[in-house]
Amino acid sequence: MAIKVANNQSLTAITALPSAVSGGAMTLLETQTASSSATLSFTSDIDDTYDEYVFKFYDIHPATDGVPFQFNMSTDSGSNYNITKTTTWFNSYHNEAGNSTTLAYGAGSDLAQSTAFQNLTESIGNDNDQSCSGYMHLYNPSSTTFVKHFITRINLYQLSDYTADVFTAGYGNTTSAVDAIQFKMSSGNIDAGVIKLYGVS
């Protein structure tokens, strides 16, 4: 049997995928816009409809200078955000002058069996042009067998003149279904920004 090879390295005019191929479609479930908001809480739409949920962060701007962006999980529809978590956290940064860089593990931002809110960034500046943007993936939150894994990647304008790329991952150490997520700053309000929640099929 001859093997046929496509040599032009491009495909055009595709109108449908074969039924065996998954497109990984994302369905927008909810959008929340901060306006001097103490928290942004997603207390619906996180259920067994999807095995993966994605939060996208757009220009999250703190009211207070030099504060991290954080999150926590709930198993009681948002009455309490106190899930025990074990996490890992590292970042890279580079300043505008090009004379200060790092790639490092952040031992002060990880958690070891803690119910505290998890830092997703370093200290975001609150100048008018400063913010953070990125995403968080939450996997199979409705499982009653396994712990709840998540990964995030966020870029921020840190304090004066640094860009920081922050990677956070870990698990909520619960076999109860997670049904709500809350985001906030470590201190002060979320002055502005948008968070969108998607389900991934």
N, C-alpha and C positions, 0 to 999 in steps of 0.2 A: 504494500500500500504506500503510495506516494504521500509525503508530508508537504502540505501547502503552506507557504510562508508569505505573509504580507510584507512587502518591501517599502511601501510608501510611508509607513510609520504614522498614518493618520486614518481616522474613521469619520465619515460624514453621513448625514441624513439618517441617523439612527432614530427611529420613532418608538421603539419598544425594546425592552430587555427580555431575553428568554425567561420563562417562569422559574427556572432553577437558579437564576442570578438575582441576588438581593441588592437593591440599590441603596440600602441604608438610609431610607427617607427620614427626614426630620420634620416633625409636626409641631408648629408653634402652639403652645398650650396657654401661655400667660405672659403678659408684659407688665412690669411694675416700674414706675418712674419715681425717683426720689425727689423730694422737695422739702429740705430741712427735716428729714425723716430719721427718727431714732433707730428704726429697724426697717428692713424689708423682709416680710415673711411669706413663704409659699406654703399655704395650709390646705390646698386642694390640688388635684391633678396628679399628685404623686401616689400611684397605686400600682396594681398589677397589670395595667394596660400595656406598659412598656417594660422591657428588661433594662433599658438604659435611658437616663435623663441627662440632658445637657443644659447648664446655665451659662449664658453669655453675658459678660459685663461690658458695658459701654460707658466710658468716661465717668467712672465713679470718683466723685470729688468730695473730699471731707470738709467739714466746717472748721475742724480743729487742725492745726498744723502738726505734721509729724506723727500721724497715727496709722497703724496697720488696719487693713480690711480683714474681717473675720467671718466665720460661719460656725453653725452648730446644727445638730439634727434632733428630731423629736420622734417619739413612738406613740404620742398621745394627741395627735392633731394640733400640736403647737402649744399645749398647756405648759409644757416644760421643754427646754432645749438643754439637755444635759446628758447626752449619750457619751459613754466611755469610749475614748479614741486612743489609738496608737498610730503615730504619724512620722513622716520624714520630711525634711525641708532643706532645700539648697537654692542658691542664687548666684547669678553673675551680675556685675555692674560695670559701668564705664562712664566717665564724666565728660562734659562738653570740651574741656581743655585737652582731653586725650592723654592725661598723665596719671590717671588713677584707675586701676582695674582690679577685679577679683573674681574668682570662682571658688565658692566655699560652702561647706555644710553649715547650716544655722542651728547649732545645738540649743540656742535659747528660744527657738520657735517651734521645735518639735514637741510632741506630747507622748507620754508613756503611761497609758491607762489613766487618762485624765478626762474629766467631764467638762473642762474649760472650753471656751470658744477657741477654735483653731485659727491662728494667723495665716492669712493667704498672701500677704505682702509684707514688705518692710514699711518704713515710715513715709507715707505719702504727703507731699507738700500741699498746702491749701491756697497757694497763689492762684489767681484767676485761670491760668493756663495749665494747672497741674491736676493730674487724675491718674487712674489706672484702668486698664482694659484687659480682658482675657476670657477664660472659660473654666468650667468645672464639669467633669463627668462623674455621675453617680450611677453605680451598677447594681441592678437587681434589688432595689430597696425594699420590695415586698416579700423577699425570701424569709421564710421562717425556719430555714435550715442553716444558712451561711451568714457570716459577718458582712458588713456593708462597705465595699471598697469605693474609693474615690480618688481622682487625680485632678490637679489644677495646674494651669500655667497662666501667669499674669505678668504683664509689663507695667511698670509704673514710673512716673516722674518723681524721683525721690528727693524730698527736701529742696536743696538748692539747684544743682545742675547735673544730677545723675540719672541715667536710665538703668533700671534694675529689672532683670528677668528672673521671676521666682517660680520654682517648681515645688509643689506640695502634693503629698500622696499619703494614703493610710487607709485605715478601716475603722468604722464604728463597730465596737465589739459588742454587738447585740444580735441575737437571732430573732428578735421581734421585728415586725415590719416597720420601716421608717416611712412616715407619711407627711412629714413637714420639715422644711429647711428655713433657717433664719440667717440673714446677713446683717452686719452692722460694722461700725468702726469701733476700735478699742476704747475710744473716748469721743464724746460729742456726736453730732448728727452726720448722716450722709446728706450733704448739702444739695447735691445734684447727681444725676446718673440714671441709667436704665439697666434693668436686668430682665432678660428674656429666658423663659423656660421652654425647652423642647423635649418631646418624646422621640426616641429613635426606634424605628421599626426595622 
